[in-house]
Amino acid sequence: MIDHVSIAVTHIPRARAFYDRVLAPLGLACTAGDETSCAGYGPEGDAPFFWLALQDGPVSRTHVAFTAATQAEVQDFHLAALASGARDHGPPGLRPAYGPDYYAAFVLDPDGHNIEAVCRTPSDLS
């Protein structure tokens, strides 16, 4: 089992502003770190499992998928990301190639990382 993952970013304040807004619909918040070198995200009261780490120079792009409890959370994630300056990399919708109930949205964050929210439960939208 994975305990935590870290992605490199080029500017912590910009990345924190982005992820603070984008991960809130998924119930995640910045619970550790500082203003200049790192930030850790997780559910309030739990250890952070998603970390941002400052890196000088270009970063290697990564794909990270966050679990959403509902398809509505996937949509809220996508809207929050676009409102925060993300580039759309796949609007909310079913991805049958990944499974019959795989409902996801993809965005590119300010450093070009492919960030996904996915719900794997049957449709809860009418």
N, CA, C and O atoms as a printed pandas DataFrame, in Angstrom:
     atom_number atom_name residue_name chain_id  residue_number  x_coord  y_coord  z_coord
0              1         N          MET        A               1    0.841   -1.171    0.000
1              2        CA          MET        A               1    0.000    0.000    0.000
2              3         C          MET        A               1    0.890    1.239    0.000
3              4         O          MET        A               1    1.937    1.250    0.647
4              5         N          ILE        A               2    0.489    2.258   -0.705
5              6        CA          ILE        A               2    1.247    3.508   -0.773
6              7         C          ILE        A               2    0.874    4.385    0.418
7              8         O          ILE        A               2   -0.306    4.551    0.729
8              9         N          ASP        A               3    1.881    4.945    1.082
9             10        CA          ASP        A               3    1.661    5.840    2.215
10            11         C          ASP        A               3    1.470    7.282    1.765
11            12         O          ASP        A               3    0.596    7.988    2.268
12            13         N          HIS        A               4    2.296    7.715    0.812
13            14        CA          HIS        A               4    2.163    9.072    0.292
14            15         C          HIS        A               4    2.879    9.174   -1.053
15            16         O          HIS        A               4    3.678    8.313   -1.423
16            17         N          VAL        A               5    2.570   10.241   -1.762
17            18        CA          VAL        A               5    3.194   10.516   -3.048
18            19         C          VAL        A               5    3.542   12.000   -3.072
19            20         O          VAL        A               5    2.864   12.817   -2.449
20            21         N          SER        A               6    4.595   12.335   -3.789
21            22        CA          SER        A               6    5.034   13.719   -3.894
22            23         C          SER        A               6    5.226   14.065   -5.361
23            24         O          SER        A               6    5.742   13.263   -6.139
24            25         N          ILE        A               7    4.805   15.271   -5.730
25            26        CA          ILE        A               7    5.081   15.757   -7.078
26            27         C          ILE        A               7    5.884   17.043   -6.965
27            28         O          ILE        A               7    5.718   17.811   -6.017
28            29         N          ALA        A               8    6.748   17.268   -7.930
29            30        CA          ALA        A               8    7.573   18.471   -7.957
30            31         C          ALA        A               8    6.789   19.617   -8.573
31            32         O          ALA        A               8    6.073   19.442   -9.560
32            33         N          VAL        A               9    6.935   20.792   -7.976
33            34        CA          VAL        A               9    6.320   22.011   -8.497
34            35         C          VAL        A               9    7.378   23.103   -8.519
35            36         O          VAL        A               9    8.380   23.021   -7.809
36            37         N          THR        A              10    7.154   24.118   -9.331
37            38        CA          THR        A              10    8.141   25.182   -9.476
38            39         C          THR        A              10    7.865   26.394   -8.600
39            40         O          THR        A              10    8.721   27.272   -8.490
40            41         N          HIS        A              11    6.692   26.469   -7.970
41            42        CA          HIS        A              11    6.340   27.625   -7.139
42            43         C          HIS        A              11    5.297   27.187   -6.115
43            44         O          HIS        A              11    4.133   26.984   -6.461
44            45         N          ILE        A              12    5.711   27.043   -4.857
45            46        CA          ILE        A              12    4.812   26.525   -3.817
46            47         C          ILE        A              12    3.588   27.415   -3.600
47            48         O          ILE        A              12    2.479   26.881   -3.566
48            49         N          PRO        A              13    3.716   28.740   -3.452
49            50        CA          PRO        A              13    2.499   29.527   -3.223
50            51         C          PRO        A              13    1.470   29.382   -4.349
51            52         O          PRO        A              13    0.273   29.282   -4.082
52            53         N          ARG        A              14    1.926   29.370   -5.596
53            54        CA          ARG        A              14    0.999   29.200   -6.721
54            55         C          ARG        A              14    0.365   27.811   -6.684
55            56         O          ARG        A              14   -0.842   27.670   -6.876
56            57         N          ALA        A              15    1.178   26.795   -6.439
57            58        CA          ALA        A              15    0.655   25.428   -6.393
58            59         C          ALA        A              15   -0.323   25.261   -5.232
59            60         O          ALA        A              15   -1.364   24.624   -5.390
60            61         N          ARG        A              16    0.001   25.827   -4.064
61            62        CA          ARG        A              16   -0.915   25.726   -2.918
62            63         C          ARG        A              16   -2.239   26.409   -3.220
63            64         O          ARG        A              16   -3.297   25.856   -2.921
64            65         N          ALA        A              17   -2.201   27.594   -3.802
65            66        CA          ALA        A              17   -3.448   28.295   -4.132
66            67         C          ALA        A              17   -4.303   27.430   -5.058
67            68         O          ALA        A              17   -5.519   27.349   -4.888
68            69         N          PHE        A              18   -3.671   26.790   -6.030
69            70        CA          PHE        A              18   -4.386   25.926   -6.970
70            71         C          PHE        A              18   -4.968   24.712   -6.252
71            72         O          PHE        A              18   -6.170   24.463   -6.335
72            73         N          TYR        A              19   -4.132   23.957   -5.552
73            74        CA          TYR        A              19   -4.595   22.711   -4.931
74            75         C          TYR        A              19   -5.537   22.950   -3.754
75            76         O          TYR        A              19   -6.400   22.114   -3.485
76            77         N          ASP        A              20   -5.393   24.066   -3.049
77            78        CA          ASP        A              20   -6.357   24.378   -1.986
78            79         C          ASP        A              20   -7.774   24.413   -2.553
79            80         O          ASP        A              20   -8.698   23.873   -1.946
80            81         N          ARG        A              21   -7.949   25.041   -3.708
81            82        CA          ARG        A              21   -9.281   25.159   -4.328
82            83         C          ARG        A              21   -9.711   23.864   -5.009
83            84         O          ARG        A              21  -10.873   23.469   -4.916
84            85         N          VAL        A              22   -8.795   23.213   -5.680
85            86        CA          VAL        A              22   -9.138   22.048   -6.497
86            87         C          VAL        A              22   -9.432   20.804   -5.652
87            88         O          VAL        A              22  -10.310   20.016   -6.003
88            89         N          LEU        A              23   -8.721   20.625   -4.563
89            90        CA          LEU        A              23   -8.919   19.424   -3.752
90            91         C          LEU        A              23  -10.022   19.578   -2.707
91            92         O          LEU        A              23  -10.467   18.580   -2.139
92            93         N          ALA        A              24  -10.469   20.794   -2.445
93            94        CA          ALA        A              24  -11.540   21.006   -1.458
94            95         C          ALA        A              24  -12.812   20.224   -1.783
95            96         O          ALA        A              24  -13.398   19.644   -0.869
96            97         N          PRO        A              25  -13.275   20.175   -3.053
97            98        CA          PRO        A              25  -14.483   19.391   -3.340
98            99         C          PRO        A              25  -14.332   17.898   -3.042
99           100         O          PRO        A              25  -15.328   17.186   -2.917
100          101         N          LEU        A              26  -13.093   17.424   -2.929
101          102        CA          LEU        A              26  -12.835   16.015   -2.636
102          103         C          LEU        A              26  -12.601   15.782   -1.142
103          104         O          LEU        A              26  -12.262   14.672   -0.732
104          105         N          GLY        A              27  -12.781   16.825   -0.329
105          106        CA          GLY        A              27  -12.623   16.698    1.113
106          107         C          GLY        A              27  -11.185   16.725    1.588
107          108         O          GLY        A              27  -10.887   16.251    2.685
108          109         N          LEU        A              28  -10.281   17.275    0.775
109          110        CA          LEU        A              28   -8.861   17.322    1.126
110          111         C          LEU        A              28   -8.427   18.761    1.367
111          112         O          LEU        A              28   -8.928   19.687    0.729
112          113         N          ALA        A              29   -7.493   18.938    2.292
113          114        CA          ALA        A              29   -6.979   20.262    2.623
114          115         C          ALA        A              29   -5.484   20.170    2.890
115          116         O          ALA        A              29   -4.955   19.093    3.168
116          117         N          CYS        A              30   -4.807   21.315    2.802
117          118        CA          CYS        A              30   -3.390   21.379    3.145
118          119         C          CYS        A              30   -3.286   21.298    4.666
119          120         O          CYS        A              30   -3.757   22.185    5.378
120          121         N          THR        A              31   -2.663   20.227    5.155
121          122        CA          THR        A              31   -2.580   19.997    6.594
122          123         C          THR        A              31   -1.149   20.014    7.116
123          124         O          THR        A              31   -0.931   19.850    8.317
124          125         N          ALA        A              32   -0.170   20.209    6.233
125          126        CA          ALA        A              32    1.230   20.228    6.655
126          127         C          ALA        A              32    2.049   20.975    5.616
127          128         O          ALA        A              32    1.606   21.185    4.487
128          129         N          GLY        A              33    3.249   21.370    6.015
129          130        CA          GLY        A              33    4.148   22.022    5.081
130          131         C          GLY        A              33    4.444   23.449    5.487
131          132         O          GLY        A              33    4.190   23.860    6.619
132          133         N          ASP        A              34    4.991   24.201    4.533
133          134        CA          ASP        A              34    5.327   25.600    4.776
134          135         C          ASP        A              34    5.037   26.407    3.519
135          136         O          ASP        A              34    4.523   25.874    2.536
136          137         N          GLU        A              35    5.359   27.662    3.553
137          138        CA          GLU        A              35    5.023   28.559    2.443
138          139         C          GLU        A              35    6.041   28.538    1.307
139          140         O          GLU        A              35    5.792   29.126    0.254
140          141         N          THR        A              36    7.178   27.877    1.497
141          142        CA          THR        A              36    8.223   27.993    0.486
142          143         C          THR        A              36    8.751   26.692   -0.091
143          144         O          THR        A              36    9.242   26.690   -1.219
144          145         N          SER        A              37    8.668   25.572    0.646
145          146        CA          SER        A              37    9.335   24.372    0.137
146          147         C          SER        A              37    8.439   23.154   -0.045
147          148         O          SER        A              37    8.764   22.277   -0.845
148          149         N          CYS        A              38    7.310   23.071    0.680
149          150        CA          CYS        A              38    6.474   21.881    0.546
150          151         C          CYS        A              38    5.077   22.139    1.100
151          152         O          CYS        A              38    4.855   23.081    1.860
152          153         N          ALA        A              39    4.148   21.287    0.705
153          154        CA          ALA        A              39    2.775   21.334    1.213
154          155         C          ALA        A              39    2.214   19.926    1.144
155          156         O          ALA        A              39    2.381   19.232    0.140
156          157         N          GLY        A              40    1.547   19.503    2.215
157          158        CA          GLY        A              40    0.967   18.165    2.276
158          159         C          GLY        A              40   -0.540   18.225    2.401
159          160         O          GLY        A              40   -1.071   19.000    3.197
160          161         N          TYR        A              41   -1.240   17.402    1.611
161          162        CA          TYR        A              41   -2.706   17.388    1.575
162          163         C          TYR        A              41   -3.253   16.040    2.020
163          164         O          TYR        A              41   -2.689   14.985    1.730
164          165         N          GLY        A              42   -4.363   16.110    2.729
165          166        CA          GLY        A              42   -5.073   14.920    3.162
166          167         C          GLY        A              42   -6.373   15.336    3.817
167          168         O          GLY        A              42   -6.678   16.526    3.888
168          169         N          PRO        A              43   -7.146   14.371    4.298
169          170        CA          PRO        A              43   -8.361   14.715    5.039
170          171         C          PRO        A              43   -7.980   15.391    6.360
171          172         O          PRO        A              43   -6.965   15.044    6.966
172          173         N          GLU        A              44   -8.790   16.350    6.802
173          174        CA          GLU        A              44   -8.539   17.007    8.092
174          175         C          GLU        A              44   -8.390   15.945    9.180
175          176         O          GLU        A              44   -9.199   15.021    9.258
176          177         N          GLY        A              45   -7.369   16.070   10.011
177          178        CA          GLY        A              45   -7.153   15.143   11.111
178          179         C          GLY        A              45   -6.353   13.902   10.755
179          180         O          GLY        A              45   -5.999   13.125   11.642
180          181         N          ASP        A              46   -6.061   13.700    9.477
181          182        CA          ASP        A              46   -5.260   12.552    9.040
182          183         C          ASP        A              46   -3.906   13.032    8.526
183          184         O          ASP        A              46   -3.730   14.209    8.210
184          185         N          ALA        A              47   -2.971   12.122    8.449
185          186        CA          ALA        A              47   -1.665   12.450    7.883
186          187         C          ALA        A              47   -1.822   12.765    6.399
187          188         O          ALA        A              47   -2.600   12.108    5.707
188          189         N          PRO        A              48   -1.095   13.759    5.904
189          190        CA          PRO        A              48   -1.175   14.061    4.478
190          191         C          PRO        A              48   -0.604   12.911    3.645
191          192         O          PRO        A              48    0.363   12.262    4.043
192          193         N          PHE        A              49   -1.212   12.674    2.497
193          194        CA          PHE        A              49   -0.735   11.607    1.611
194          195         C          PHE        A              49   -0.317   12.135    0.246
195          196         O          PHE        A              49    0.282   11.400   -0.539
196          197         N          PHE        A              50   -0.621   13.399   -0.051
197          198        CA          PHE        A              50   -0.261   14.012   -1.331
198          199         C          PHE        A              50    0.570   15.251   -1.032
199          200         O          PHE        A              50    0.096   16.197   -0.404
200          201         N          TRP        A              51    1.822   15.229   -1.495
201          202        CA          TRP        A              51    2.754   16.305   -1.187
202          203         C          TRP        A              51    3.181   17.053   -2.441
203          204         O          TRP        A              51    3.347   16.466   -3.511
204          205         N          LEU        A              52    3.355   18.354   -2.287
205          206        CA          LEU        A              52    3.967   19.213   -3.295
206          207         C          LEU        A              52    5.358   19.550   -2.783
207          208         O          LEU        A              52    5.506   19.959   -1.631
208          209         N          ALA        A              53    6.369   19.388   -3.608
209          210        CA          ALA        A              53    7.746   19.676   -3.207
210          211         C          ALA        A              53    8.380   20.623   -4.215
211          212         O          ALA        A              53    8.312   20.397   -5.423
212          213         N          LEU        A              54    8.991   21.674   -3.715
213          214        CA          LEU        A              54    9.622   22.661   -4.577
214          215         C          LEU        A              54   10.807   22.055   -5.309
215          216         O          LEU        A              54   11.618   21.336   -4.724
216          217         N          GLN        A              55   10.893   22.356   -6.595
217          218        CA          GLN        A              55   12.038   21.935   -7.406
218          219         C          GLN        A              55   12.459   23.105   -8.265
219          220         O          GLN        A              55   11.627   23.733   -8.921
220          221         N          ASP        A              56   13.738   23.401   -8.264
221          222        CA          ASP        A              56   14.269   24.423   -9.159
222          223         C          ASP        A              56   14.352   23.836  -10.556
223          224         O          ASP        A              56   14.765   22.690  -10.732
224          225         N          GLY        A              57   13.962   24.613  -11.539
225          226        CA          GLY        A              57   14.047   24.162  -12.917
226          227         C          GLY        A              57   12.847   23.348  -13.343
227          228         O          GLY        A              57   11.866   23.239  -12.608
228          229         N          PRO        A              58   12.925   22.776  -14.535
229          230        CA          PRO        A              58   11.790   22.032  -15.091
230          231         C          PRO        A              58   11.419   20.819  -14.238
231          232         O          PRO        A              58   12.278   20.201  -13.610
232          233         N          VAL        A              59   10.146   20.494  -14.228
233          234        CA          VAL        A              59    9.668   19.327  -13.480
234          235         C          VAL        A              59    9.241   18.235  -14.457
235          236         O          VAL        A              59    8.803   18.521  -15.571
236          237         N          SER        A              60    9.373   17.000  -14.031
237          238        CA          SER        A              60    8.850   15.870  -14.797
238          239         C          SER        A              60    7.357   15.781  -14.524
239          240         O          SER        A              60    6.930   15.802  -13.370
240          241         N          ARG        A              61    6.580   15.685  -15.561
241          242        CA          ARG        A              61    5.127   15.660  -15.398
242          243         C          ARG        A              61    4.653   14.293  -14.930
243          244         O          ARG        A              61    5.202   13.256  -15.301
244          245         N          THR        A              62    3.614   14.326  -14.103
245          246        CA          THR        A              62    3.085   13.141  -13.447
246          247         C          THR        A              62    1.580   13.077  -13.625
247          248         O          THR        A              62    0.937   14.101  -13.857
248          249         N          HIS        A              63    1.017   11.889  -13.520
249          250        CA          HIS        A              63   -0.437   11.690  -13.503
250          251         C          HIS        A              63   -0.819   11.185  -12.121
251          252         O          HIS        A              63   -0.309   10.164  -11.661
252          253         N          VAL        A              64   -1.723   11.911  -11.457
253          254        CA          VAL        A              64   -2.227   11.524  -10.144
254          255         C          VAL        A              64   -3.745   11.528  -10.205
255          256         O          VAL        A              64   -4.347   12.490  -10.682
256          257         N          ALA        A              65   -4.372   10.445   -9.720
257          258        CA          ALA        A              65   -5.838   10.343   -9.690
258          259         C          ALA        A              65   -6.311   10.326   -8.241
259          260         O          ALA        A              65   -5.824    9.544   -7.424
260          261         N          PHE        A              66   -7.266   11.201   -7.935
261          262        CA          PHE        A              66   -7.868   11.278   -6.607
262          263         C          PHE        A              66   -9.245   10.641   -6.643
263          264         O          PHE        A              66   -9.986   10.806   -7.613
264          265         N          THR        A              67   -9.589    9.917   -5.591
265          266        CA          THR        A              67  -10.903    9.290   -5.479
266          267         C          THR        A              67  -11.947   10.335   -5.139
267          268         O          THR        A              67  -11.755   11.150   -4.236
268          269         N          ALA        A              68  -13.047   10.308   -5.864
269          270        CA          ALA        A              68  -14.216   11.130   -5.553
270          271         C          ALA        A              68  -15.321   10.196   -5.076
271          272         O          ALA        A              68  -15.485    9.099   -5.612
272          273         N          ALA        A              69  -16.070   10.624   -4.079
273          274        CA          ALA        A              69  -17.146    9.788   -3.539
274          275         C          ALA        A              69  -18.347    9.727   -4.470
275          276         O          ALA        A              69  -19.081    8.740   -4.486
276          277         N          THR        A              70  -18.543   10.789   -5.247
277          278        CA          THR        A              70  -19.701   10.860   -6.145
278          279         C          THR        A              70  -19.285   11.465   -7.478
279          280         O          THR        A              70  -18.231   12.091   -7.591
280          281         N          GLN        A              71  -20.119   11.271   -8.470
281          282        CA          GLN        A              71  -19.871   11.902   -9.763
282          283         C          GLN        A              71  -19.991   13.418   -9.653
283          284         O          GLN        A              71  -19.309   14.146  -10.375
284          285         N          ALA        A              72  -20.850   13.901   -8.759
285          286        CA          ALA        A              72  -20.971   15.344   -8.540
286          287         C          ALA        A              72  -19.652   15.924   -8.028
287          288         O          ALA        A              72  -19.282   17.037   -8.403
288          289         N          GLU        A              73  -18.940   15.185   -7.177
289          290        CA          GLU        A              73  -17.626   15.646   -6.713
290          291         C          GLU        A              73  -16.644   15.746   -7.871
291          292         O          GLU        A              73  -15.824   16.663   -7.907
292          293         N          VAL        A              74  -16.714   14.817   -8.814
293          294        CA          VAL        A              74  -15.854   14.888  -10.003
294          295         C          VAL        A              74  -16.148   16.176  -10.760
295          296         O          VAL        A              74  -15.227   16.882  -11.170
296          297         N          GLN        A              75  -17.417   16.479  -10.944
297          298        CA          GLN        A              75  -17.793   17.706  -11.648
298          299         C          GLN        A              75  -17.335   18.945  -10.885
299          300         O          GLN        A              75  -16.832   19.892  -11.490
300          301         N          ASP        A              76  -17.504   18.948   -9.559
301          302        CA          ASP        A              76  -17.075   20.093   -8.750
302          303         C          ASP        A              76  -15.563   20.276   -8.815
303          304         O          ASP        A              76  -15.074   21.403   -8.897
304          305         N          PHE        A              77  -14.819   19.168   -8.777
305          306        CA          PHE        A              77  -13.362   19.209   -8.930
306          307         C          PHE        A              77  -12.994   19.875  -10.253
307          308         O          PHE        A              77  -12.147   20.767  -10.290
308          309         N          HIS        A              78  -13.630   19.440  -11.329
309          310        CA          HIS        A              78  -13.325   19.949  -12.662
310          311         C          HIS        A              78  -13.620   21.443  -12.755
311          312         O          HIS        A              78  -12.805   22.207  -13.271
312          313         N          LEU        A              79  -14.776   21.859  -12.259
313          314        CA          LEU        A              79  -15.137   23.281  -12.285
314          315         C          LEU        A              79  -14.159   24.112  -11.460
315          316         O          LEU        A              79  -13.727   25.179  -11.898
316          317         N          ALA        A              80  -13.807   23.627  -10.266
317          318        CA          ALA        A              80  -12.863   24.356   -9.414
318          319         C          ALA        A              80  -11.501   24.463  -10.087
319          320         O          ALA        A              80  -10.847   25.503  -10.008
320          321         N          ALA        A              81  -11.077   23.401  -10.742
321          322        CA          ALA        A              81   -9.781   23.415  -11.420
322          323         C          ALA        A              81   -9.764   24.422  -12.563
323          324         O          ALA        A              81   -8.823   25.205  -12.687
324          325         N          LEU        A              82  -10.797   24.405  -13.395
325          326        CA          LEU        A              82  -10.842   25.348  -14.514
326          327         C          LEU        A              82  -10.904   26.782  -14.010
327          328         O          LEU        A              82  -10.261   27.664  -14.579
328          329         N          ALA        A              83  -11.673   27.026  -12.946
329          330        CA          ALA        A              83  -11.771   28.366  -12.366
330          331         C          ALA        A              83  -10.447   28.808  -11.750
331          332         O          ALA        A              83  -10.218   30.002  -11.558
332          333         N          SER        A              84   -9.575   27.849  -11.442
333          334        CA          SER        A              84   -8.280   28.141  -10.824
334          335         C          SER        A              84   -7.146   28.185  -11.834
335          336         O          SER        A              84   -5.979   28.267  -11.452
336          337         N          GLY        A              85   -7.475   28.131  -13.115
337          338        CA          GLY        A              85   -6.463   28.267  -14.151
338          339         C          GLY        A              85   -5.960   26.981  -14.768
339          340         O          GLY        A              85   -5.037   27.013  -15.582
340          341         N          ALA        A              86   -6.543   25.843  -14.404
341          342        CA          ALA        A              86   -6.129   24.573  -15.012
342          343         C          ALA        A              86   -6.552   24.532  -16.475
343          344         O          ALA        A              86   -7.474   25.231  -16.895
344          345         N          ARG        A              87   -5.864   23.707  -17.228
345          346        CA          ARG        A              87   -6.268   23.436  -18.611
346          347         C          ARG        A              87   -7.044   22.131  -18.633
347          348         O          ARG        A              87   -6.638   21.141  -18.024
348          349         N          ASP        A              88   -8.160   22.141  -19.338
349          350        CA          ASP        A              88   -8.984   20.934  -19.451
350          351         C          ASP        A              88   -8.187   19.861  -20.184
351          352         O          ASP        A              88   -7.564   20.121  -21.213
352          353         N          HIS        A              89   -8.219   18.649  -19.632
353          354        CA          HIS        A              89   -7.521   17.524  -20.259
354          355         C          HIS        A              89   -8.463   16.331  -20.420
355          356         O          HIS        A              89   -8.034   15.215  -20.713
356          357         N          GLY        A              90   -9.764   16.596  -20.221
357          358        CA          GLY        A              90  -10.798   15.574  -20.350
358          359         C          GLY        A              90  -11.957   15.919  -19.436
359          360         O          GLY        A              90  -11.836   15.792  -18.218
360          361         N          PRO        A              91  -13.080   16.353  -19.996
361          362        CA          PRO        A              91  -14.208   16.785  -19.175
362          363         C          PRO        A              91  -14.832   15.624  -18.408
363          364         O          PRO        A              91  -14.591   14.463  -18.740
364          365         N          PRO        A              92  -15.632   15.926  -17.383
365          366        CA          PRO        A              92  -16.292   14.866  -16.625
366          367         C          PRO        A              92  -17.117   13.963  -17.535
367          368         O          PRO        A              92  -17.850   14.437  -18.404
368          369         N          GLY        A              93  -16.987   12.674  -17.326
369          370        CA          GLY        A              93  -17.769   11.723  -18.107
370          371         C          GLY        A              93  -17.313   10.301  -17.861
371          372         O          GLY        A              93  -16.273   10.053  -17.251
372          373         N          LEU        A              94  -18.114    9.380  -18.351
373          374        CA          LEU        A              94  -17.774    7.960  -18.256
374          375         C          LEU        A              94  -16.604    7.649  -19.172
375          376         O          LEU        A              94  -16.500    8.196  -20.270
376          377         N          ARG        A              95  -15.731    6.776  -18.718
377          378        CA          ARG        A              95  -14.601    6.290  -19.505
378          379         C          ARG        A              95  -14.727    4.772  -19.572
379          380         O          ARG        A              95  -14.050    4.065  -18.825
380          381         N          PRO        A              96  -15.599    4.250  -20.472
381          382        CA          PRO        A              96  -15.866    2.814  -20.507
382          383         C          PRO        A              96  -14.625    1.963  -20.762
383          384         O          PRO        A              96  -14.604    0.788  -20.397
384          385         N          ALA        A              97  -13.604    2.524  -21.373
385          386        CA          ALA        A              97  -12.378    1.756  -21.602
386          387         C          ALA        A              97  -11.704    1.382  -20.281
387          388         O          ALA        A              97  -10.939    0.419  -20.228
388          389         N          TYR        A              98  -11.984    2.140  -19.213
389          390        CA          TYR        A              98  -11.398    1.875  -17.896
390          391         C          TYR        A              98  -12.332    1.082  -16.997
391          392         O          TYR        A              98  -11.928    0.667  -15.910
392          393         N          GLY        A              99  -13.560    0.863  -17.420
393          394        CA          GLY        A              99  -14.546    0.133  -16.620
394          395         C          GLY        A              99  -15.922    0.750  -16.803
395          396         O          GLY        A              99  -16.026    1.927  -17.150
396          397         N          PRO        A             100  -16.980   -0.020  -16.577
397          398        CA          PRO        A             100  -18.333    0.456  -16.875
398          399         C          PRO        A             100  -18.784    1.637  -16.013
399          400         O          PRO        A             100  -19.631    2.416  -16.450
400          401         N          ASP        A             101  -18.245    1.788  -14.812
401          402        CA          ASP        A             101  -18.658    2.872  -13.921
402          403         C          ASP        A             101  -17.538    3.880  -13.664
403          404         O          ASP        A             101  -17.605    4.646  -12.702
404          405         N          TYR        A             102  -16.510    3.887  -14.513
405          406        CA          TYR        A             102  -15.364    4.784  -14.324
406          407         C          TYR        A             102  -15.745    6.170  -14.831
407          408         O          TYR        A             102  -15.763    6.416  -16.037
408          409         N          TYR        A             103  -16.049    7.070  -13.903
409          410        CA          TYR        A             103  -16.470    8.435  -14.221
410          411         C          TYR        A             103  -15.355    9.365  -13.756
411          412         O          TYR        A             103  -15.036    9.399  -12.567
412          413         N          ALA        A             104  -14.762   10.116  -14.673
413          414        CA          ALA        A             104  -13.577   10.897  -14.326
414          415         C          ALA        A             104  -13.521   12.215  -15.076
415          416         O          ALA        A             104  -14.210   12.425  -16.074
416          417         N          ALA        A             105  -12.676   13.093  -14.559
417          418        CA          ALA        A             105  -12.324   14.346  -15.226
418          419         C          ALA        A             105  -10.819   14.533  -15.057
419          420         O          ALA        A             105  -10.244   14.132  -14.046
420          421         N          PHE        A             106  -10.196   15.141  -16.047
421          422        CA          PHE        A             106   -8.752   15.338  -16.071
422          423         C          PHE        A             106   -8.444   16.812  -16.331
423          424         O          PHE        A             106   -9.092   17.454  -17.157
424          425         N          VAL        A             107   -7.447   17.339  -15.617
425          426        CA          VAL        A             107   -6.976   18.701  -15.850
426          427         C          VAL        A             107   -5.456   18.705  -15.797
427          428         O          VAL        A             107   -4.836   17.801  -15.237
428          429         N          LEU        A             108   -4.869   19.735  -16.389
429          430        CA          LEU        A             108   -3.430   19.957  -16.288
430          431         C          LEU        A             108   -3.208   21.111  -15.321
431          432         O          LEU        A             108   -3.734   22.205  -15.523
432          433         N          ASP        A             109   -2.429   20.867  -14.268
433          434        CA          ASP        A             109   -2.184   21.899  -13.257
434          435         C          ASP        A             109   -1.177   22.925  -13.788
435          436         O          ASP        A             109   -0.697   22.777  -14.912
436          437         N          PRO        A             110   -0.843   23.967  -13.003
437          438        CA          PRO        A             110    0.067   25.004  -13.500
438          439         C          PRO        A             110    1.445   24.503  -13.929
439          440         O          PRO        A             110    2.115   25.159  -14.727
440          441         N          ASP        A             111    1.880   23.346  -13.410
441          442        CA          ASP        A             111    3.167   22.783  -13.820
442          443         C          ASP        A             111    3.029   21.701  -14.888
443          444         O          ASP        A             111    4.022   21.081  -15.269
444          445         N          GLY        A             112    1.814   21.468  -15.375
445          446        CA          GLY        A             112    1.596   20.491  -16.435
446          447         C          GLY        A             112    1.290   19.082  -15.972
447          448         O          GLY        A             112    1.191   18.175  -16.799
448          449         N          HIS        A             113    1.134   18.868  -14.654
449          450        CA          HIS        A             113    0.773   17.540  -14.150
450          451         C          HIS        A             113   -0.671   17.218  -14.535
451          452         O          HIS        A             113   -1.547   18.082  -14.480
452          453         N          ASN        A             114   -0.906   15.968  -14.922
453          454        CA          ASN        A             114   -2.244   15.487  -15.267
454          455         C          ASN        A             114   -2.934   15.049  -13.973
455          456         O          ASN        A             114   -2.592   14.014  -13.400
456          457         N          ILE        A             115   -3.900   15.837  -13.520
457          458        CA          ILE        A             115   -4.582   15.581  -12.258
458          459         C          ILE        A             115   -6.004   15.132  -12.571
459          460         O          ILE        A             115   -6.717   15.770  -13.345
460          461         N          GLU        A             116   -6.397   14.030  -11.960
461          462        CA          GLU        A             116   -7.684   13.391  -12.252
462          463         C          GLU        A             116   -8.490   13.233  -10.969
463          464         O          GLU        A             116   -7.935   13.017   -9.892
464          465         N          ALA        A             117   -9.798   13.343  -11.103
465          466        CA          ALA        A             117  -10.724   12.916  -10.047
466          467         C          ALA        A             117  -11.568   11.813  -10.654
467          468         O          ALA        A             117  -12.062   11.951  -11.773
468          469         N          VAL        A             118  -11.740   10.704   -9.914
469          470        CA          VAL        A             118  -12.471    9.554  -10.446
470          471         C          VAL        A             118  -13.432    9.007   -9.408
471          472         O          VAL        A             118  -13.107    8.887   -8.227
472          473         N          CYS        A             119  -14.620    8.679   -9.883
473          474        CA          CYS        A             119  -15.639    8.001   -9.079
474          475         C          CYS        A             119  -15.930    6.685   -9.783
475          476         O          CYS        A             119  -16.171    6.666  -10.990
476          477         N          ARG        A             120  -15.909    5.590   -9.041
477          478        CA          ARG        A             120  -16.112    4.264   -9.631
478          479         C          ARG        A             120  -17.443    3.634   -9.235
479          480         O          ARG        A             120  -17.617    2.422   -9.365
480          481         N          THR        A             121  -18.374    4.438   -8.757
481          482        CA          THR        A             121  -19.684    3.903   -8.376
482          483         C          THR        A             121  -20.692    4.163   -9.483
483          484         O          THR        A             121  -20.500    5.071  -10.291
484          485         N          PRO        A             122  -21.767    3.377   -9.532
485          486        CA          PRO        A             122  -22.790    3.622  -10.554
486          487         C          PRO        A             122  -23.312    5.049  -10.479
487          488         O          PRO        A             122  -23.224    5.698   -9.437
488          489         N          SER        A             123  -23.847    5.524  -11.575
489          490        CA          SER        A             123  -24.287    6.912  -11.705
490          491         C          SER        A             123  -25.161    7.358  -10.548
491          492         O          SER        A             123  -26.095    6.663  -10.146
492          493         N          ASP        A             124  -24.837    8.542  -10.014
493          494        CA          ASP        A             124  -25.670    9.159   -8.995
494          495         C          ASP        A             124  -26.247   10.474   -9.503
495          496         O          ASP        A             124  -26.853   11.228   -8.742
496          497         N          LEU        A             125  -26.057   10.747  -10.794
497          498        CA          LEU        A             125  -26.575   11.974  -11.393
498          499         C          LEU        A             125  -27.843   11.670  -12.168
499          500         O          LEU        A             125  -27.967   10.626  -12.808
500          501         N          SER        A             126  -28.784   12.604  -12.098
501          502        CA          SER        A             126  -30.008   12.384  -12.885
502          503         C          SER        A             126  -30.010   13.218  -14.128
503          504         O          SER        A             126  -30.960   13.161  -14.908
